[in-house]
Each structure stands twice: as C-alpha cells, then as structure tokens.
Amino acid sequence: MRQALQQAERLLRGYGRNYEANLVAIALTTFDRDPQAACRAINCDEWWNGTTAVAAVDLAVAGGFTAQSRTDAQDLRQALLVIFTTMRAYGELNAAGEVVVSQFRKWKKSHV
C-alpha cells in the first residue's frame, strides 16, 4: 500500500494534478501512523466517485496520449487497484470504487 500511494502521488504530481496528489500524500502520512484510519479516509467520493475523483484522473489524456502518458495512466490505475484492495482488506466497502476498480481490471486485461 505504501509503495502504491507513493507511486500515485509521484504520477499525479508529474502531471500537475496537485490537489489529487495532496490527497494521496495525506493518506500516505496517515497510513504510516494508522493504516485503518487511512483506509477510512480513502473510502470517500473524493477518491472513487465522480469526474473529479482521484480514480477519474486519466494521465493518458493529460499527457496528450503519448506512449509515456499511456504507460503512466496504466501505472496509476495499478496503484489505485492496490490502494482499493488494501482499503477493502481493512474492511472498508465502497460501491462506486467497486465499479471503478472493475473497469480498471478490464482495461488491465486488455492492455488499455
């Protein structure tokens, strides 16, 4: 989880998505102190629901669909999969997140 949060923050900052990167940084700091509290904090619409959610950021679009931005988009989705799975392991359920993560898994299988 720690590595996934670090990677997500790095990728988001690299594309100027500082608000979302700050949300991730806060979760990382909290995770180091109290993983359960971090997972509760991540379990919200700001992370998983709607067009302004962290999970809605598409680095491929932000990067102009370059090969690197497409790779970075896949890496961000993979980090978010790990983050969501960890959140679930700590007992947090999020219906919107389930839908998003399901789509991420489909894209991963199809190499999108």
Residue pairs with C-beta under 8 A, 6 or more apart in sequence:
1 31
1 35
1 82
1 83
1 86
2 28
2 31
2 32
3 82
4 78
4 79
4 80
4 82
4 83
4 86
5 24
5 27
5 28
5 31
5 79
5 83
6 28
7 75
7 76
7 79
8 21
8 24
8 54
8 76
8 79
8 80
8 83
9 21
9 24
9 25
9 28
11 59
11 72
11 75
11 76
11 79
12 18
12 20
12 21
12 24
12 54
12 57
12 76
13 21
14 72
15 57
15 59
15 62
15 63
15 69
15 72
16 62
17 57
17 62
20 54
20 57
23 46
23 47
23 54
24 54
26 41
27 38
27 41
27 42
27 83
28 38
30 37
30 38
30 41
31 38
31 39
35 86
35 90
36 90
39 86
39 87
39 90
39 91
39 92
40 90
40 92
42 83
42 87
42 92
43 87
43 92
43 93
43 94
43 97
44 94
45 53
45 96
46 52
46 53
46 54
47 53
47 54
47 55
47 97
48 54
48 55
48 84
48 94
48 96
48 97
48 100
49 94
49 96
49 97
50 56
50 96
53 96
53 100
54 80
55 80
55 97
55 100
55 101
55 104
56 100
57 76
58 73
59 69
59 72
59 73
59 76
60 69
60 70
60 72
60 73
61 69
62 69
63 69
63 70
63 72
63 73
74 107
74 108
74 112
77 104
77 107
77 108
78 104
78 108
80 100
80 101
80 104
81 101
81 104
81 105
81 108
84 94
84 97
84 100
84 101
85 101
87 94
87 97
